[in-house]
Amino acid sequence: MTPDQRTLAIWGGGLAAGLIIGWIVLDVVRGETLRESSTLATNLGKEYEELYPEQGMAIEEATGTWKRLMEHQQAALIDAEKSMVPELPREYKETDLNSGAARVHADLQFLKQKAQRQQVRLPGTLPFEEGLSDNANQRLLQLAQLYLYRNLLDTCMEAGVTKINTIKTESGPCDPQGKYALLLCTLDLEMPWDRTSQLLADLNQTQNRKGYGVRTVSIEHDRAGNEKVSLVVSLITVNNPAWNLRPDSAPTQLPGAQPGDKPPTGTGGRFNRFGGG
C-alpha cells in the first residue's frame, strides 16, 4: 500500500466511523423523541375521549350547551354595562309634564335648602327653574340634565364649596351605535384651596363609579387663600333615542397636530374619553 493509499484509507475509515457514531447518536435521539411523542399522543388521546364521547354529542344537546353559554355571556355583558354605564332613575324618565315639573320642584328645593344650611351662595336662577319644555322629547333630555347637575351640586356642597357662580347644562353626543349618551355640565365655583382637592378626588373616585367624569378643570388662586374653579363634568348613561342626540363620529385631533393633518386611524371623538378628561 502506497503512502497515498494509506492516507486515503485512514481518512475513509475515520469518515465511516463518524457516520456510524452519528447514526448511533441519531438513533438514540430519535428514540427519545419517539417515546416523548408516544407519551404526548397517549395523553392527548385521553383528553380527546373526555371531550368527545365515543357516541358523539346529539345536535340538540350541543345546541343547548351553546345557547346556555351565549346566555351566560350576554348576562355578564349586561351586568358589566350596568355597573359602568348606569341608567337614569325612573323618576327622571317620566314623560308626563306634571310629573316632570314635580321632579324639578323637589330637586331645586333640596338644593336650595342644603345651600342655606351650609351657607353656599347659588346663582339667582337655577336651570329649569322657570319650567320645562312643552315638547316631550326635549323635556326628557332636560330631566336627564337635571339629574346630572342636581347630583353634581350636591357633591360640590358636600366638598365645601362656598359659592356657585354659574351652572350650564348641555347635551353631548351619543356613540355611533346610539347605545350610550354623554351629558355635560359646566360649573364656576369658589372654595378654599384645601376643599378643591377633596372635590376633585370625590369626582374622580366616588362619583366616577356612577358614570361621572371630569372633562376639564381650571383653577385660579387669590391672596385670601381661596380658589376659583371652572369644571366641565360629564355623565355617561344609557342613551334615550327620544333625546335625538347626534352620533359622535368626528375623529380626535392628537396634540401637536396641525389643522390640516389627517387624524390617525382608530381615534374616535369624545367617546374615547368617557369617564374622564
N, C-alpha and C positions, 0 to 999 in steps of 0.2 A: 504494500500500500504506500503510495507516494505521500509526501507531506501534505500536498493539497487535498488528496483524498481523505487523509486522516483528519484534517481540519474540517472538511465538509461533513464527515461522519459525526464528529463531536457536536458541530452546530445542529445537525439534523437530529441527533439523539436528544440534545437539550430541548429543541423545539417540541419533539414528540413528548418528552417528559412534561414540559409545560402544558401542553394540550391535555394530557392525561390528568394532571393536577387540577387544571381548570374545569375539566368535566366532573371531577370528584367534588370540587367546591360547588360548582353549579348544581350538581345533583343534590347536595346537602341543602343548599338554599332553596331549590325548587321543592324539596321535600318539606322544609319548614313552611314555605308559602302554601303548599298544598294542604298541610294539616290545619293552618290558620283559616284557609278558605273553607275547608270542610266544616270546621267548628262554627264559622260565621254562617254558613249555609244552614246548618242544623238549627241554630238559634233563630234565624230568620224564618225558617220553616215552621217552628213552633209559634212564633208571633203571627204568622200568616194564618195558621189554623185557628188561632184565637180570634183574629179579626174577621175571618171569612169561614164560617162553618162549612162542613162538607156538603150539606144540603143547600147552602146558599141562604140568602135572605129574601123573603117574599117581598114583592114590589110594594104591597100595602104597608108592610112593616117599615121598609126603607123610607117610603114617603112620609109615614107618620113620624119617624125619627127626625127626618129633615125638617118637617113643619114645626116640631117642638123646638128644635134648635133655632130656627128662624124666629119663632115667637119669643124665645128667651132673649135672643139678641136684640129684637125690637124693643122689648120691655126694658132692657138695660140701657138702650139708647134714650128712650123716653125719660127714664129716671135721671140720667146724666143731664139731659137738656133742661129738665125741671129745676135741677139744682144750680145750673149755670145761667139759665135764662128763665127766670120765674115769670109766670103770668100775672097780670094785674088782678087785684082782688075783685070779687064780683060786683061790689058796690061802685066801682069805677068803670063798669061796663054797662051801666043802665042806659037804655035808650029813651026812657021817659023823661020829659023836660022837668017835671016837678021833682022826680027822684034825683035828677042831676043837680037841680037848684038846691035841694035839701043837703046834698053831699057837700056842695061848695060852702053853704052857710055853716055847716058843722065844722068843716076843716078850718075855715077862716076864724071862727070863734075860738077854736082850740089854739091857733097860733097867736091870736091877739091876747088871750088870757095868759098864755105862757110868757109872752113877751112882757106883759105888765108885771107878772110876778118876778121875773128875772131882770126887770128894768132894761130891756132891749128895745131900742128905737127901730120901728118898722117904717117903711115908706107910707106916704099918705093913703095910697090906694094899692091894694094887692091885686095880682092878676085874677080875672074873672069875678072880681067883687061886684062889678056892675052888671053881671049876668052872663049867661051862656048863649051860644048861637042858637037861632031857630032851626038851623039845618042839623038834622040828626047825626049825620056823619061827622060834621065839624064839631058837634057837641061831644061826641065820643072821644075825639082827639083832645079836646080841651080837658076832659075829665082825666085822661091819661097824663097830661101835662100838670094838672092839679096834683095828682098823686106824686109826681116827681118833686115838685117844688115844696109841697107840704112836708114830706119826709126830709127833704134837704134842709129846710129852715129849722125843723125840729132838731136835726143833727147839729146845725150851727149853734143854736141856742144852748144845747147840752154842752158844747165845747167851750162856751164862754164868750161868744160874740157879743159885743156891746151895741153895735149899730149895723143895720142892714139898709144900705142906701138905695140900691136898685135890684129889681128881680125881673129877668127877661126869660120867657119860655119860648121855645121854638121847636118845630119838628125837624128831625133829621131824615135820613133816607131809610129805606128797608134794604135788606140784602137782595142780590139779584134773583133769588128764588122766591122772594116775597114771604119768607118764613119769620124773620126777625126784624125788629124795628129799633131805631135809635132816636131817643128823645133827648133834648138838650135844655139846659138852664144856665144862664149867666147871672152871677151874683157879685155885687160890690159890697164888701164888708169892712168893718173896723173892729179891731180887737187888740188886747195886749199881746205882746210878742210871744209869750210862753203859751198862749192859747192857740196860736196859729199851727204850731207843730202838732198839738193834740187833735185839732180838727182834721188836718191832712192825714194823720195816722189813722183816725177813725174812718175817714172816707176810703182810704186805700186798703184797710184791713177788714174792719167790721162790715161796712156798707158795700164793699166790693163783692161780697158773697151774695148780696141781694140784687146784683146787676148794675150797681153804680160804679162809675169810674171818673177820675179827674182827667179832663182833656187838656186844659191849660191852667196855669196859675202864675200870677204876677204879684209881687209884694213890694210895697214902699214903706220905709221906716220914717217915723218922725222923732223929734227930740224928746217927746214926752214918753217914749218907750212903747208907743202904740204902732200898729201896722195897718195899712190899707191893703186889703187883699181882693184881687179880682179872680174869680173862679169860673171856669166853664166845666160843668159836670154833666155827664151823660147817664142815661138809663137804657140798658138793652132789655127788651121784653119781647114777648111773642107778638108778632105783627097782626093787626086787625085790618083786613082788606078794606073795610069801610073808611079807614083813615086816608086812603088814596095817596100814600107816600110814594115818592119817586124811587125806583131801584137805584142802588149805588153801583155804578159801573165805571165811574171815572178812575183811571189809573193814578196811582200816587206818584208824585214827582219826588225823587230822592233828594236829600240835602246836597247842595253844591251843584246840582244840575242846572243847566241853562234853560231858559224858557222854550227854546226850540228843540231841546233834546228829547228824543223818544224814550219814554219810560221803559225799563226792562220788563220782559215778560214775567207774569206771575205776581205783579204788585197790584193790589186792589185799592179801593178807595178807603173811606173812613172805617169800614168794617174790618180792615186789617188791624185797627187799633181799639177793638172792643174792650171795654173794661178798664181802660186807662188812657193816658195821654199819648 
